[in-house]
């Protein structure tokens, strides 16, 4: 809404619209990161998770923590943090049940898809 001429009011920003525009802009990156998590979870289930793949999942989860939080998806942030912690080291990922990583990745995907 534009201020009336001669008024001292500043135009109000529509924060919701701005966030929606940012969401659309960053959605491809978010999906790419979710796919990295899904791939790592599937590899862990198959027993083929490599250190490089685990490191990539750790980095993707870390980025999702901030991205999802920016858009108010706090449950997604919590789940991404859990995935990040699971991939923090070879020891921590081996202590995490493969099905749990798969479930986390699936839940994050669902949260992202429902934000659309």
C-alpha positions as CSV (number, residue, x, y, z in Angstrom):
1,X,0.0,0.0,0.0
2,X,1.5,3.3,-1.0
3,X,1.5,6.2,1.4
4,X,-0.7,9.2,0.6
5,X,1.0,12.1,-1.0
6,X,2.4,14.5,1.6
7,X,2.2,11.9,4.3
8,X,5.2,11.0,6.5
9,X,4.2,7.3,6.4
10,X,6.7,4.9,4.8
11,X,5.3,2.1,2.6
12,X,4.9,-1.2,4.5
13,X,6.8,-4.2,3.3
14,X,4.8,-7.4,2.7
15,X,7.2,-9.8,4.5
16,X,5.1,-12.8,3.7
17,X,5.3,-12.1,-0.1
18,X,9.0,-11.5,0.1
19,X,9.5,-14.8,1.9
20,X,7.4,-16.6,-0.7
21,X,9.5,-15.1,-3.5
22,X,12.7,-16.2,-1.7
23,X,11.2,-19.7,-1.2
24,X,10.6,-20.0,-4.9
25,X,14.1,-18.8,-5.7
26,X,15.8,-21.2,-3.2
27,X,13.5,-24.2,-3.7
28,X,15.8,-25.9,-6.3
29,X,18.8,-25.7,-3.9
30,X,16.6,-27.0,-1.0
31,X,15.5,-30.0,-3.1
32,X,19.0,-30.7,-4.1
33,X,20.1,-30.8,-0.5
34,X,17.2,-33.1,0.4
35,X,18.2,-35.4,-2.4
36,X,21.8,-35.6,-0.9
37,X,20.3,-36.6,2.4
38,X,18.0,-39.2,0.7
39,X,21.0,-40.6,-1.2
40,X,23.1,-40.9,1.9
41,X,20.3,-42.6,3.8
42,X,19.8,-45.1,1.0
43,X,23.5,-45.8,0.8
44,X,23.6,-46.3,4.6
45,X,20.8,-48.8,4.3
46,X,22.7,-50.6,1.6
47,X,25.9,-50.5,3.6
48,X,27.7,-48.5,1.0
49,X,27.8,-45.0,2.6
50,X,31.2,-43.6,1.8
51,X,33.0,-41.0,3.9
52,X,32.7,-38.5,1.1
53,X,29.0,-39.1,0.8
54,X,28.6,-38.8,4.5
55,X,30.5,-35.5,4.5
56,X,28.3,-34.2,1.6
57,X,25.2,-35.2,3.6
58,X,26.6,-33.4,6.7
59,X,27.1,-30.2,4.7
60,X,23.7,-30.4,3.0
61,X,22.0,-31.0,6.4
62,X,23.9,-28.0,7.9
63,X,22.7,-25.8,5.0
64,X,19.1,-27.0,5.4
65,X,19.1,-26.1,9.1
66,X,19.5,-22.5,8.2
67,X,17.3,-22.5,5.1
68,X,14.4,-24.2,6.7
69,X,14.6,-22.1,9.8
70,X,14.5,-18.9,7.6
71,X,11.2,-20.0,6.2
72,X,9.7,-20.9,9.6
73,X,10.0,-24.7,9.1
74,X,11.3,-25.4,12.6
75,X,10.5,-29.1,12.6
76,X,12.5,-29.4,9.4
77,X,15.3,-27.5,11.1
78,X,15.3,-30.0,14.0
79,X,15.3,-33.0,11.7
80,X,18.1,-31.5,9.6
81,X,20.1,-30.9,12.8
82,X,19.6,-34.6,13.8
83,X,20.8,-35.7,10.4
84,X,23.8,-33.4,10.6
85,X,24.8,-34.7,14.0
86,X,24.4,-38.3,12.7
87,X,26.9,-37.5,9.9
88,X,29.3,-35.6,12.1
89,X,31.7,-38.6,12.1
90,X,32.0,-42.1,10.9
91,X,31.4,-43.3,14.5
92,X,28.2,-41.3,14.9
93,X,26.8,-42.4,11.5
94,X,27.5,-46.0,12.3
95,X,25.7,-45.6,15.6
96,X,22.6,-44.3,13.8
97,X,20.1,-46.8,12.5
98,X,19.9,-46.5,8.7
99,X,16.1,-46.6,8.8
100,X,16.2,-43.5,11.0
101,X,18.2,-41.5,8.5
102,X,15.8,-42.6,5.8
103,X,12.9,-41.5,7.9
104,X,14.4,-38.1,8.6
105,X,15.1,-37.5,4.9
106,X,11.5,-38.4,4.1
107,X,10.1,-36.2,6.7
108,X,12.2,-33.3,5.6
109,X,11.0,-33.8,2.0
110,X,7.4,-33.9,3.1
111,X,7.9,-30.6,5.1
112,X,9.4,-28.9,2.0
113,X,6.7,-30.2,-0.3
114,X,3.9,-29.0,2.1
115,X,5.5,-25.5,2.2
116,X,4.8,-24.9,-1.4
